[in-house]
Amino acid sequence: MRIVLCYPVEAQHIAQIQEVAPDWEIVDAGQDRIAQLLPTADIYCGHAKVPVPWDEVVAAGKLQWIQSSAAGMDHCLVPSVVASDILVTSASGVLANQVADHTMALLAGSLRRLPVFFQAMEKQEFIRKPTKDLHGATIGIVGLGGNGRRLAEVLSVFNTTVLATDWFPVNKPDCVAELHPADQLDAILPRCDAVILAVPLNEVTRHMFDARRIALMKPGSVLVNMARGPIVEENDLVDALESGHLWGAGLDVTEVEPLQETSRLWTAPNLVLTPHVGGQCKTRIEDMTNFFCENLRRYRAGEPLKNVTDKKLGFPFPVAE
């Protein structure tokens, strides 16, 4: 059996994986060699950021299991993989603390109008301007997976009311006031002072926040996207910011990355924009390796794996509590 890795592991991480599977071959492909080596893998763990021959891999019939090193699965869930018998598991929740940290920074930065004050500081203007409150706000979370649930826990200490939607509206945590099916999203938007996106990118969620849906949001509210850029129609978002319908927005992702020089996002009012760093963490590789090793142990023992993904929807099946 051959395990092919494509995330930034070091020698100690490979040794840790080898301890779980001492009789299997482990190959660190990296981004440079993943396109070449992926067709030789029985098990693949990583996130290829370069084109890989997925159709060729599926046709070879060798690959049995994909363990994504990212929560988002759009990098590997191509049609041929979805239609195959390949088992797919995600890293949902592995970096939930860091995603929560960054979400709170974007959300609070928008509510307290930090972009506006940063611009004033550059002009040496010391003028008070209105701000909005996080404490006591009603927050909508779209997608209550690993990241969404951790966000709800963090937001609860700010005395917020959390309304959430999810494809599988089950196992409602106590910190969530209401959990609704995904098709009830439009009904909760007018009630929210801020909306946080934590859903995977698929054909249902692509451009789900367009002009129509943004118009349903409460006037003066904030939109934060911690998921994938194409979930938001960026020109429609800028229109809503420029018109004042939205108070502000926070984006850690954009439809095209790096963001193009001609994008209107660069000059949008009260927008906090960061370059897809929400999952950054000093222990990221250790955390991912620990998760993979536990799933690998389960795989070898014939036990159920964590985060088994619905390949058509792009996120894990819920686990009964």
Steps between C-alpha positions, in 0.01 A plus 500: 500500500625847411399819683567817302513829692448852366506739793810665653620213717845470654701193596335465841152500347593228252648297786178543698294370209744214447448389861131447425573314175848352540454255214374756246699732276470874564591751230515877550404628155460868583344731244790442257445126453137442592374494140759232422458288814129520577414225245728265697327554835279258690435771759540872447516767770531864403372790296640533150517864396623412153310315223497123553371227265197394703334319209818301446521420870142371511545300181809327645280356775778508762402787728277387788483799735550877484564678830477871425725727704244778454140537612394614153482208257464676164867429423437125463127440450507499122224303320711187450589482871139562603381216276771260620521270803787704646441579867544869582547660842545869577694699758184672621550635850876439515570874472173618653669702776709698253203555270304627800784737595510646151125520463474700820769737371313560173162528671610738774712698255197558279262580785747744657586645156873441520556553124343844531719590798814360335436728202442793735827423679691519171353849454574592865129548564384446859123508456240285675267307272213260575570133578288192564499247784583131505365445849128431482497462120314233306749302292414266216734209426453338160637147533527341844789262440820486702587866443143622537449322831822637647399849388167462676680405822731802480217739416295381796730680747410829333135457602400458136199315362620249242269390218643227278413306187643169391434233241462256791328702775567251779688493832427865582754629754370694800690810382285512184156652560348368176621243245311494170522297178709652223193593298386732781798735458300777335263512799771567758706756307277801584542418871882499510732786589784300343521189283801266495555259212649162595372276221688293240516606138273289281240555229240598760716754684682657204392868486229430758553851640407701192307827472168331583623334816709794616188717463326269748761575764408746772585858399818604674620143558840340437600205279808290582627233260735241654408227251587531129506812284254388230221472757461879480432703186768761562357778284163461672673519838684820403175650373339430838793655686506808280124551527513467878265201509779308673690668782815304424652168399793276581655271240781251551435351155436637153374348177842534337807464720724697504247780465525674165622858489180609324268360768252744651563340839818702542306824539173374651395696811537339844634173362755299698691290248760233582683260262354161602686471830214387723647153546852614583629352822843423646388142568310451174717220362514323837122526537441367148748216547337401830161490330629298205677253729180439696303444180779280363493291818124462458541413133745222575280369782187502285333759726279790380701803393448856619358758258381258231382738230186506290679539169205666326455762771866543591484470878491225764190312604381604848586271788226416747562639849 
